[in-house]
Amino acid sequence: MVVPAETQHDLVYNIRLSSVGPGRATGTDVIRELSGLDLAMKLHYLKGVYFFSSEAVEGLTVMNIKEVMFYFLNDYYVTCGRVKRTESGRPYIKCNDCGVRFVEGLCDKTIDEWLEMADDSLQSLLVYHRAIGPELSFSPSVYLQITRFKCGGISLGMSWAHFLGDAFSASDFITSWGQFMAKLKNYGPFKFPKPLEKPADPTQYAKEHPLSAKQVNPVGDLWVTANNCKMETFSFCLTKPQLSILQAKISSGAEDGRSRLISPPFESVCAAIWQCIAKVRQGLFEPQIVTVCRKNPKHDKNDVPSNSQIISAVKADFSVMGADLKKLAILLSESNNYGMDERNKIEAALEKDDGVTDYIMYGTNLTFVNMEDASLYDLELKGQKPKFVYYSIHGVGDEGAVLFLPGPPKDSHTENNVEERLVTITLPEDQVLKLKSELKKNGLLVGNDHELE
């Protein structure tokens, strides 16, 4: 059900804003230098919403939350800083303890009623967001919003400036807050992010332009992507039977009758979506180059947030619209090869101009982001996991982006027992209705007729 725009603002009301910073002083002249890879992400923002039942938050007050955050932010002091520029114009973070922005709101619907509306545009009401700028020194990098629902449950919404770190760092950030709430973690010494491993020959990458990122027109001090068309986001859940049918379709038996390895869920679903989008674009501008983002196997949730995810560019030298899905799935799977990682190329491209040029990564090509391994459901309150977790990316370029997320565990007390997947897609508005029709033909939107209205 799509809620009319004129009534949306009434759904969440009594908005209150404040700031929360670390309980101890970080110190004078502490800065966080931003790498070229960080700056390539500066026009992108991650938005996450965690829904908790009334049992999980019974007796929890805003004062309780803020008191814990004073200690929690001692570890994450970088998120409390503000962006400054060097004399050359290169941005960096001044760790001056200005804090994250804390937002409170109320909603007269229950969480179940909210989720039943199935309108992705409403999620923005639960995630207070302001882009960085135009006054850089006054712009928080993180917004946290607590919205209380009629049923007694809450949503925890987070807007996260991507230059701080990737989706895995963002989810670790909020999971760590839950550990502080449960008194399972105490703050430690100041830490600094690990730099990207440098190649043996840095000049090699300086000569190669990355396929997965592109330079855009200068944005100045207002860090917002300028799209050529209006973008729209929608999402849908895939059940275990739907995934099994799709995987069986892609992973057909070999000629000698022996069964092949089952194509993983991420590659299977993204191959199908890739082909559906090619059909929507009628082959004239079909996406033959796509970007794939995955969790870095060396990612450590105890490290300072960083942009360490693997970024690969995959090129199909054939028509995607008429291709065998298995062929597309294999291409996506090959993006796991280290040799396809484009992070050093992106780093080199930004460093050519000392990080003062503006780039985008998501939506340069159609971008697939595998967040299956993100710790979305590791956040617990009173031992209970979220009822539902939603993530999207703000600032996606015209080619669009697809996020592949875990669904809620079948048993809230069992880790990694996931039955469903959540897919969030951002595309040009005029392509969305046609894509939904194609997805339905392929069995990915079974029982979601309302999505086509």
FENVENMO-V459602 format. One record per residue. N is the residue number from 1. RES is the residue in one letter. PHI is phi in radians with two decimals (none if undefined). D_LAST is the distance of its C-alpha to the last C-alpha in Angstrom with 2 decimals. Layout:
BEGIN
n & res & phi & d_last
N & RES & PHI & D_LAST
N & RES & PHI & D_LAST
END
This chain:
BEGIN
n & res & phi & d_last
1 & M & none & 8.54
2 & V & -1.65 & 8.87
3 & V & -1.51 & 12.37
4 & P & -0.93 & 13.57
5 & A & -1.03 & 16.00
6 & E & -1.24 & 18.85
7 & T & -1.85 & 18.89
8 & Q & -1.06 & 18.41
9 & H & -1.14 & 22.12
10 & D & -1.45 & 23.17
11 & L & -1.23 & 21.82
12 & V & -2.10 & 24.64
13 & Y & -2.43 & 27.89
14 & N & 0.95 & 31.67
15 & I & -1.25 & 31.51
16 & R & -2.23 & 34.96
17 & L & -2.06 & 36.17
18 & S & -2.65 & 39.33
19 & S & -2.21 & 40.77
20 & V & -2.28 & 42.27
21 & G & -2.14 & 44.70
22 & P & -1.17 & 47.02
23 & G & -1.34 & 49.88
24 & R & -2.08 & 52.51
25 & A & -1.23 & 53.23
26 & T & -1.21 & 52.18
27 & G & 2.13 & 55.20
28 & T & -1.56 & 56.06
29 & D & 1.04 & 55.01
30 & V & -1.59 & 52.60
31 & I & -2.22 & 50.00
32 & R & -2.06 & 47.32
33 & E & -1.26 & 47.42
34 & L & -1.73 & 44.12
35 & S & -1.29 & 44.22
36 & G & -1.03 & 42.84
37 & L & -1.16 & 40.02
38 & D & -1.04 & 39.23
39 & L & -1.22 & 39.20
40 & A & -1.17 & 36.86
41 & M & -1.78 & 34.27
42 & K & -1.19 & 35.02
43 & L & -1.67 & 31.86
44 & H & -1.91 & 29.62
45 & Y & -2.41 & 28.78
46 & L & -1.71 & 27.63
47 & K & -2.20 & 25.59
48 & G & -2.24 & 25.80
49 & V & -2.31 & 24.97
50 & Y & -1.99 & 26.93
51 & F & -1.82 & 26.24
52 & F & -2.15 & 29.39
53 & S & -1.24 & 30.12
54 & S & -1.11 & 32.65
55 & E & -1.12 & 35.34
56 & A & -1.29 & 35.18
57 & V & -2.13 & 35.81
58 & E & -1.03 & 38.06
59 & G & 1.44 & 40.82
60 & L & -1.42 & 39.40
61 & T & -2.00 & 39.95
62 & V & -1.05 & 39.23
63 & M & -1.08 & 42.98
64 & N & -1.01 & 43.05
65 & I & -1.10 & 40.37
66 & K & -1.15 & 42.16
67 & E & -1.05 & 45.54
68 & V & -1.21 & 44.38
69 & M & -1.14 & 42.72
70 & F & -0.99 & 46.11
71 & Y & -1.38 & 47.40
72 & F & -0.99 & 44.27
73 & L & -1.31 & 44.13
74 & N & -1.08 & 47.72
75 & D & -1.28 & 46.43
76 & Y & -1.91 & 43.54
77 & Y & -1.08 & 45.51
78 & V & -1.09 & 44.01
79 & T & -1.21 & 40.62
80 & C & -1.67 & 42.56
81 & G & -1.48 & 44.00
82 & R & -2.30 & 43.11
83 & V & -1.34 & 42.86
84 & K & -2.22 & 45.96
85 & R & -2.17 & 47.17
86 & T & -1.34 & 50.46
87 & E & -1.06 & 52.68
88 & S & -1.37 & 51.14
89 & G & 1.77 & 47.65
90 & R & -1.28 & 46.46
91 & P & -1.27 & 44.34
92 & Y & -2.62 & 45.54
93 & I & -1.83 & 45.00
94 & K & -1.54 & 47.72
95 & C & -1.43 & 47.85
96 & N & -1.88 & 48.85
97 & D & 1.08 & 47.27
98 & C & -1.22 & 45.05
99 & G & 1.69 & 42.53
100 & V & -1.61 & 38.82
101 & R & -1.51 & 36.78
102 & F & -1.89 & 36.05
103 & V & -2.21 & 33.30
104 & E & -2.13 & 32.81
105 & G & -2.64 & 29.99
106 & L & -2.19 & 28.95
107 & C & -2.45 & 25.74
108 & D & -1.54 & 25.66
109 & K & -1.78 & 23.04
110 & T & -1.45 & 24.02
111 & I & -1.09 & 23.08
112 & D & -1.07 & 21.26
113 & E & -1.11 & 19.20
114 & W & -1.10 & 18.47
115 & L & -1.18 & 17.42
116 & E & -1.18 & 15.23
117 & M & -1.19 & 13.03
118 & A & 0.83 & 12.12
119 & D & -2.10 & 11.73
120 & D & -1.10 & 14.11
121 & S & -1.12 & 14.95
122 & L & -1.30 & 16.71
123 & Q & -1.07 & 19.10
124 & S & -1.13 & 20.96
125 & L & -1.23 & 22.14
126 & L & -1.72 & 24.00
127 & V & -2.26 & 25.60
128 & Y & -1.16 & 27.84
129 & H & -2.45 & 28.24
130 & R & -2.38 & 30.54
131 & A & -1.18 & 31.42
132 & I & -1.17 & 35.06
133 & G & 1.78 & 37.04
134 & P & -1.29 & 38.11
135 & E & -1.70 & 40.97
136 & L & -0.99 & 41.13
137 & S & -1.25 & 43.77
138 & F & -1.95 & 41.65
139 & S & -1.75 & 38.36
140 & P & -1.14 & 37.70
141 & S & -1.58 & 36.34
142 & V & -2.33 & 34.77
143 & Y & -2.09 & 32.87
144 & L & -2.11 & 32.61
145 & Q & -2.11 & 30.61
146 & I & -1.80 & 31.15
147 & T & -2.02 & 28.64
148 & R & -1.67 & 29.77
149 & F & -1.73 & 27.34
150 & K & -1.04 & 28.21
151 & C & -1.34 & 28.87
152 & G & 1.72 & 31.57
153 & G & -1.39 & 29.80
154 & I & -2.35 & 29.26
155 & S & -2.04 & 27.26
156 & L & -1.96 & 29.32
157 & G & -1.81 & 27.62
158 & M & -2.31 & 29.42
159 & S & -1.87 & 29.25
160 & W & -2.23 & 31.69
161 & A & -1.19 & 33.13
162 & H & -1.16 & 33.15
163 & F & -1.15 & 36.68
164 & L & -1.24 & 37.88
165 & G & 2.91 & 36.72
166 & D & -1.40 & 33.96
167 & A & -1.09 & 31.31
168 & F & -1.28 & 34.00
169 & S & -1.19 & 36.34
170 & A & -1.11 & 33.71
171 & S & -1.21 & 32.95
172 & D & -1.12 & 36.73
173 & F & -1.00 & 37.25
174 & I & -1.31 & 35.14
175 & T & -1.16 & 36.47
176 & S & -1.10 & 39.97
177 & W & -1.01 & 39.30
178 & G & -1.08 & 38.56
179 & Q & -1.19 & 41.87
180 & F & -1.15 & 43.69
181 & M & -1.05 & 42.16
182 & A & -1.53 & 43.53
183 & K & 1.05 & 46.84
184 & L & -1.71 & 46.58
185 & K & -2.58 & 47.14
186 & N & -2.06 & 49.54
187 & Y & -1.21 & 49.53
188 & G & -2.12 & 51.72
189 & P & -1.26 & 53.41
190 & F & -1.02 & 51.73
191 & K & -2.24 & 50.07
192 & F & -2.22 & 49.09
193 & P & -1.18 & 46.50
194 & K & -1.38 & 47.76
195 & P & -1.23 & 47.77
196 & L & -1.10 & 46.11
197 & E & -1.06 & 48.64
198 & K & -1.41 & 50.36
199 & P & -1.24 & 50.83
200 & A & -1.09 & 54.41
201 & D & -2.15 & 54.13
202 & P & -1.03 & 51.92
203 & T & -1.18 & 52.53
204 & Q & -1.04 & 50.74
205 & Y & -1.37 & 47.32
206 & A & -1.13 & 48.19
207 & K & -1.53 & 48.45
208 & E & -1.92 & 45.06
209 & H & -1.38 & 41.91
210 & P & -1.17 & 39.05
211 & L & -1.42 & 36.06
212 & S & -1.67 & 33.80
213 & A & -2.55 & 34.43
214 & K & -2.50 & 35.00
215 & Q & -1.35 & 36.72
216 & V & -2.11 & 34.79
217 & N & -1.04 & 36.15
218 & P & -0.98 & 38.15
219 & V & -1.85 & 36.27
220 & G & 1.19 & 39.43
221 & D & -1.72 & 39.26
222 & L & -1.92 & 35.56
223 & W & -1.49 & 33.93
224 & V & -2.30 & 30.46
225 & T & -1.27 & 28.90
226 & A & -1.71 & 28.47
227 & N & -1.44 & 25.39
228 & N & -1.52 & 25.19
229 & C & -2.65 & 21.44
230 & K & -1.35 & 18.92
231 & M & -1.75 & 17.84
232 & E & -2.36 & 14.77
233 & T & -2.05 & 14.95
234 & F & -2.48 & 12.75
235 & S & -2.47 & 14.33
236 & F & -2.71 & 14.44
237 & C & -1.70 & 17.45
238 & L & -1.98 & 19.43
239 & T & -1.43 & 21.73
240 & K & -1.05 & 25.28
241 & P & -1.06 & 24.79
242 & Q & -1.07 & 21.97
243 & L & -1.11 & 24.35
244 & S & -1.10 & 27.27
245 & I & -1.11 & 25.74
246 & L & -1.15 & 24.83
247 & Q & -1.13 & 28.27
248 & A & -1.15 & 30.04
249 & K & -1.12 & 28.35
250 & I & -1.37 & 29.57
251 & S & -1.64 & 32.93
252 & S & -1.29 & 34.40
253 & G & -1.23 & 38.09
254 & A & -1.31 & 40.88
255 & E & -1.10 & 43.03
256 & D & -1.49 & 45.77
257 & G & 1.59 & 43.48
258 & R & -1.36 & 43.45
259 & S & -1.34 & 40.10
260 & R & -1.59 & 39.07
261 & L & -1.09 & 37.91
262 & I & -1.19 & 34.36
263 & S & -1.14 & 32.16
264 & P & -1.03 & 31.26
265 & P & -0.99 & 27.69
266 & F & -1.06 & 27.27
267 & E & -1.11 & 28.52
268 & S & -1.12 & 26.62
269 & V & -1.18 & 23.15
270 & C & -1.19 & 23.88
271 & A & -1.08 & 25.30
272 & A & -1.14 & 22.15
273 & I & -1.16 & 19.97
274 & W & -0.95 & 22.70
275 & Q & -1.19 & 22.57
276 & C & -1.08 & 18.78
277 & I & -1.17 & 19.03
278 & A & -1.07 & 22.05
279 & K & -1.19 & 20.21
280 & V & -1.06 & 17.49
281 & R & -1.51 & 20.53
282 & Q & 1.02 & 22.09
283 & G & 1.33 & 25.33
284 & L & -1.22 & 26.68
285 & F & -2.23 & 26.10
286 & E & -1.11 & 25.31
287 & P & -1.31 & 26.25
288 & Q & -1.51 & 29.67
289 & I & -1.98 & 30.84
290 & V & -2.20 & 28.99
291 & T & -1.87 & 30.24
292 & V & -2.14 & 30.53
293 & C & -1.99 & 31.46
294 & R & -2.38 & 33.13
295 & K & -1.18 & 35.32
296 & N & -1.22 & 38.94
297 & P & -1.05 & 41.06
298 & K & -1.58 & 43.66
299 & H & -1.06 & 41.34
300 & D & -2.08 & 43.17
301 & K & -1.13 & 41.29
302 & N & -1.59 & 44.55
303 & D & -1.38 & 44.80
304 & V & -1.09 & 43.91
305 & P & -0.93 & 40.31
306 & S & -2.74 & 40.17
307 & N & -1.63 & 38.04
308 & S & -1.87 & 39.36
309 & Q & -1.03 & 36.32
310 & I & -1.34 & 36.93
311 & I & -2.11 & 35.22
312 & S & -2.14 & 35.37
313 & A & -1.88 & 34.42
314 & V & -2.10 & 33.63
315 & K & -2.10 & 34.03
316 & A & -1.73 & 33.12
317 & D & -1.64 & 35.66
318 & F & -2.63 & 33.68
319 & S & -1.23 & 30.38
320 & V & -1.25 & 27.64
321 & M & -1.06 & 25.24
322 & G & -1.86 & 27.77
323 & A & -1.37 & 29.43
324 & D & -1.22 & 30.10
325 & L & -1.01 & 28.00
326 & K & -1.08 & 31.30
327 & K & -1.12 & 32.74
328 & L & -1.18 & 29.99
329 & A & -1.10 & 30.34
330 & I & -1.15 & 34.11
331 & L & -1.03 & 33.78
332 & L & -1.11 & 31.69
333 & S & -1.16 & 34.25
334 & E & -1.20 & 37.09
335 & S & -1.16 & 35.79
336 & N & -1.28 & 37.58
337 & N & -1.14 & 40.87
338 & Y & -1.05 & 42.70
339 & G & -1.13 & 43.69
340 & M & -1.65 & 40.12
341 & D & -1.16 & 39.82
342 & E & -1.79 & 39.52
343 & R & -1.06 & 40.35
344 & N & -1.16 & 43.88
345 & K & -1.17 & 42.75
346 & I & -1.12 & 40.36
347 & E & -1.00 & 43.19
348 & A & -1.12 & 45.62
349 & A & -1.10 & 43.35
350 & L & -1.26 & 43.02
351 & E & -1.30 & 46.70
352 & K & -0.98 & 47.82
353 & D & -1.94 & 47.24
354 & D & 1.00 & 48.02
355 & G & 1.28 & 44.38
356 & V & -1.71 & 43.96
357 & T & -1.44 & 41.45
358 & D & -1.88 & 37.70
359 & Y & -2.24 & 35.60
360 & I & -2.29 & 32.15
361 & M & -2.03 & 31.43
362 & Y & -1.14 & 27.75
363 & G & 1.58 & 25.89
364 & T & -1.09 & 29.14
365 & N & -2.02 & 28.02
366 & L & -0.97 & 24.89
367 & T & -2.01 & 26.04
368 & F & -1.87 & 25.79
369 & V & -2.07 & 27.10
370 & N & -1.60 & 28.39
371 & M & -1.87 & 28.61
372 & E & -0.99 & 29.36
373 & D & -1.60 & 32.89
374 & A & -1.28 & 32.09
375 & S & -1.45 & 33.51
376 & L & -1.13 & 30.30
377 & Y & -1.75 & 31.22
378 & D & -1.45 & 34.91
379 & L & -1.21 & 34.56
380 & E & -2.25 & 35.96
381 & L & -2.18 & 36.88
382 & K & 0.95 & 39.53
383 & G & 1.36 & 39.07
384 & Q & -1.91 & 35.39
385 & K & -1.41 & 32.67
386 & P & -1.11 & 29.30
387 & K & -1.22 & 26.64
388 & F & -2.83 & 24.13
389 & V & -2.25 & 24.51
390 & Y & -2.21 & 22.03
391 & Y & -2.32 & 23.15
392 & S & -2.59 & 21.93
393 & I & -2.07 & 23.93
394 & H & -1.80 & 24.19
395 & G & 1.69 & 25.78
396 & V & -1.34 & 24.32
397 & G & -1.23 & 25.41
398 & D & -1.11 & 23.45
399 & E & -1.38 & 23.58
400 & G & 1.62 & 21.47
401 & A & -2.56 & 22.22
402 & V & -2.23 & 21.30
403 & L & -1.81 & 22.74
404 & F & -1.97 & 23.66
405 & L & -2.04 & 24.55
406 & P & -1.24 & 26.16
407 & G & -1.54 & 24.40
408 & P & -1.13 & 26.42
409 & P & -1.04 & 29.66
410 & K & -1.06 & 29.96
411 & D & -2.03 & 33.09
412 & S & -1.08 & 33.13
413 & H & -1.79 & 36.85
414 & T & -2.02 & 36.64
415 & E & -1.37 & 36.08
416 & N & 1.05 & 34.11
417 & N & -1.68 & 33.03
418 & V & -1.66 & 29.43
419 & E & -1.67 & 27.21
420 & E & -1.97 & 23.84
421 & R & -2.21 & 22.82
422 & L & -1.91 & 20.28
423 & V & -2.01 & 18.91
424 & T & -2.02 & 17.98
425 & I & -2.13 & 17.07
426 & T & -2.06 & 17.68
427 & L & -2.50 & 17.20
428 & P & -0.96 & 17.25
429 & E & -0.93 & 14.09
430 & D & -1.31 & 14.00
431 & Q & -1.79 & 14.11
432 & V & -1.15 & 11.36
433 & L & -1.08 & 8.49
434 & K & -1.15 & 11.44
435 & L & -1.15 & 12.78
436 & K & -1.01 & 10.01
437 & S & -1.11 & 10.50
438 & E & -1.15 & 14.20
439 & L & -1.10 & 14.23
440 & K & -1.18 & 12.82
441 & K & -1.06 & 15.56
442 & N & -1.63 & 18.02
443 & G & 1.38 & 17.33
444 & L & -1.59 & 16.34
445 & L & -2.14 & 12.90
446 & V & -1.07 & 14.25
447 & G & 1.37 & 12.89
448 & N & -2.08 & 9.79
449 & D & -1.01 & 7.18
450 & H & -1.10 & 5.34
451 & E & -1.20 & 5.64
452 & L & -1.66 & 3.78
453 & E & -1.33 & 0.00
END
